[in-house]
């Protein structure tokens, strides 16, 4: 895992962050060695730039491009298996959202779902590909903003795949009334306590992949952005109304053992959509692996034979 993805937040407040994150070598190791990788900043709103990492295989591909929107503070090492597998076969566009450490702004901006959906539209408008020809994979919070986008804009992806999307992000007592309400310095201390708790009480081993993934998120997140984006989203966005407006089919990916992205919620979303498909995996780690990547490439090749459309048993 790269050093930049394991440092603590206050160590990384570099005035030259754009120079750091535009370094191709920082990102290329997460993609296939059979493609070229290009990081670039896109201005999505006045004084707000988000990072787009694109790749193109050396060999000409007839497959549809794949666009990836990761979840809330999700980091690129979590997507390495999918990126390595897919990037040698077709074009990839990996979009970092405005709460990420890579985004360039002064922190004091809107982090609501609609603003993030507008960012996606701004990025899509500047891509060299037509979104209507692309397969879009959105995970967790990425799926949340895509619900809002699909309900308001008329440029739909060729196929939309969502991994554990959240139509609403409820406000648990601890998170809503304690963590998000505390000053930044206390929040930073609390993050350190949470990291200690995960390491000592929640990891099955020193290499527990799920626990390492969440530790990575906590290490990379900028506290000020985490607090502000949490306050703007948790308990605020009500996505069921947006889902009711969506007429395009959505393929839902779920992991049966992942409590953070509950299976029951995914099935409820499927029932609320006009047309839906299901891809099911055992764990969240498996859903970020080559197993999902093979399905994405099938969709990019217009092969939907593995998708259970509508009326699947549950």
N, C-alpha and C positions, 0 to 999 in steps of 0.2 A: 504494500500500500504506500502511495506517495507521501513524502514528508509533509507536503502542503495540506494533505487531507487528514493529518493526525495532530497538527499543532493546535494549541489552545487559542481562542478567539483574539485575546488582546495582543498576542505576539504578531498577528498578521495584519495589523492596521497600517498597511504600506501605502504611501502616497503614490507609488507607481504600480498599483494593482493592475491597471489595464495592461501594462507592459508584461507583468507576470503572467496574466491569464491569456494573453495573445501569443504566448510561446507555444509553438506547435508541438514541441517535444513533451510538454506537460500532458497533452491529450492523446497523442498518437499511440501511446502504449496501451490504451484501452480499446483500440481498433485493430483490425486486421493489418498485417504487414503487406497486404495486397491492395492497398488503397492509399489515396492521398487525403490528408486531414487538414482542414482549414478552420481555425477559430476566428470569429469576427464579431464586432459589436454592432448591434442594430439599435437605432434610436426609436424607441417605442412611444415616447411622449416627451414633451419639453424637459430637458435636463435629466432624462432617464434613459439609460442604455442597458440592454440585456445581452448576454452572450449567446451566440449561435455557433455550434460546432458542427460543421458539415464534413462529409467524406464522400469520395467518389472512387469506385473500383478502377484499377488500372485497365482491366478488360471491359470492353463495352458490354453493358447489360440492357436487356429488354424488359427487365422487371420494373414494376412500379416503385417509386421512391418511398422510403419509410420516414415518418416524422415522429419523434419521441418527445413527450412532455413528462418529465419526472415529477415526483411528488414533493410535498412541502419539505424543503431543506434536504431532499434526497441528493446524494452525491454520485458522481459518474462511476466510481469503482463498483457500485452495486449493479451497474448495467454492463459490465465488461463482457460477460459471456455473450449477451445478446448483440452487443456492438461488434465484437470480434467475428461472430458468425455471419451477421447480416451485411457488414460493410464490405466484405469481399465479393458480395453477390449483387448489391444494388446501392444506390445513393442513400445516405443517411443524413437527417437533419435533427440534431439534438438541441433542444431549446431550453436554456436556463431561464427561470422566471425571476421576477424582480426582488423576491425576498432572499435569493441566493447571495452568497458572499461575492460571487463574480460580478453581480450587477453594479453599475456605476450610478450612484445618486447620493444624496446627503442624508439618507435614512428617513427624513421627515416627509414621507409621501403617503399616498393612499395604497393600502395593501388589500383592499376589498376584492372579492371575486370578480366583479364586473370589470375592474381596472386590469386585472390579470388577463381576463378574456379579451379585452381590447388590445393588450400587448400581443397576444397570440395573433390576432387579426393583423396588427401592424407588421409582425414578423412575416406572416404568410404572404402579405402583399409585396414584400421585398425579396421573397425566395425566387430562385430561377426556375422553379417547377410550379405547376398548377396544383393546388391542394385537391382539386376534384379528381386528379389522377393518382393521388397518394394514399397510402395506408397510414393512419395516425394511431399511435399507441400512447395512451395517457394513463398515468398511474396515480392513485390516491387523490391528492390535491390537484394534480394535473387533470384528472377526470372531472373533478368538481368545476374547475374553470371551463372545461370543455362542454359540460352541460349548459353553462351559461352562454357560451359562444354559440352552440348549436341552436339555442332557443331564440337568439337575436340576429344572427347573420344567415345569409342565404347561400354562402359558399361552403358546401359540405365536402368532407373527404370522400374518396371512393369507398373506403371502409374505415370505420372507427372501432378501435379495440380499447377497452378500458379495464385496467387492473385494479380491483378493489376501490372503485370510486366512492366518494362520500357526498350524497345529496345534501346532507346537513351535518355540521360538526357541532355536536352537543357540548354543553359547558358543564363538565363535572365539577363538583364542589371544590376539590383541591386545585384544579387547573384554573377555573374561572374566578374564584374568589381569593386565591392565595398566590399562585405563581404569576398570573398575568397582572395582578394588582400591585406587585412589589416593585421597589426601585431596582434599577439595573444592577447595582453592585450586589444586592441580595440575590437577584436572579442568577447572577454569575456564580455565586457561592453555592446556590441550590443546584445548579447544573453539575458542579463538582461532586456534590453529595450524591446526585442521581447516577453519575458515572461510577462512583465508588460502589453504590448499591448494585448496579448492573454487573460490574466486574466480580463482586464477591458473593452475590446471592442469586443472580439470574443466569449466569453463564454455566452451561453444562460442562464446558471445558474451556481451555484458553483459546481454542479456535472455533468456538460456537459461532457459526456464520450469521445467525439472526441477531445475536447480541452484539457482535462486532459491527454489524450494519447500523444499529441504533447508536452505538458509541461513536461511530464515525460521524453521524448526523450531529450529535451534541458537540463534538470537538470542532466541527467546521462552522457551525452556525454563529453568526454575529448576534450577541445578546439583544442589542437594540432592535434589530430587524425581527428577531424571533418574538420579542414582546409586542412590537407594534403590529406585526402581521397576525399574531395570535388574537390580539384584541379586536382586529378588524374582521376576523373570520369566525372564530370560535363563538358559537351561539348566535351568530348574526345571519349567516346565509341560509336560506330556506330553498333548497333546490328542487323540491317535488313539483313546484309550479313550473319551473323550467323544463323538467322532464316531460310534463304533460304537453308541452308545445313541440317536442321533438318528433318528427315524422320519419326521419332517416333511421335505418337499422343500426344497432350497436351490438358489438360482440363483447360480452362480459367475461373477464378472466377472474377466477377466484381461487383462493387457497384454503382448503378445508380446515387446516390446523392454525391459520393465522387469525388470532383474536382481534388484532387491530383493524383488519378489514373483514368483518364478519360475513360468513357465508349467507346467513339469513337476510342480511341487508341487500346483498347482491341479488338474491332471488326476488326480493321485493321490488328492486329496480327493474328487473326483467319483466315482472308482471305489469309494471306501470308504463313500459315502453310499448309502442305500437308493434315494433318488430325487434326481436332480440335473439342473440345466439349465445351459447355458453361454451367456454373452455375451462375445465376444472383441473387443478393440480393439488398435490398433497400439502405443499408448504409454500410460503412466500418466496423462499430462496429458489425453489424449483420453478416458480413462476417468473423468476428473473434469469432463467438459465437457457441453455440451448433448446430445451424442450419447447419453450414459448417461441424462441427464435425461428425454429423450423416452421411453426404455424404462420408466423409473420411472412416468411418467404413464400409459403404456399399462397397466402392472400395476395402478395405482391405479384404472384404468377397467375392470379385469378382462379386459384384452386380453393374452393370453399367446402370440399368434401368432408373435412374434419369438424365442421361447425354444426352444432345442433340448433337449428333455427326454430324459434317459437315453440310452444307446447312441449318443451323437454320435461322429463319427469323430475319432480322435486317434492 
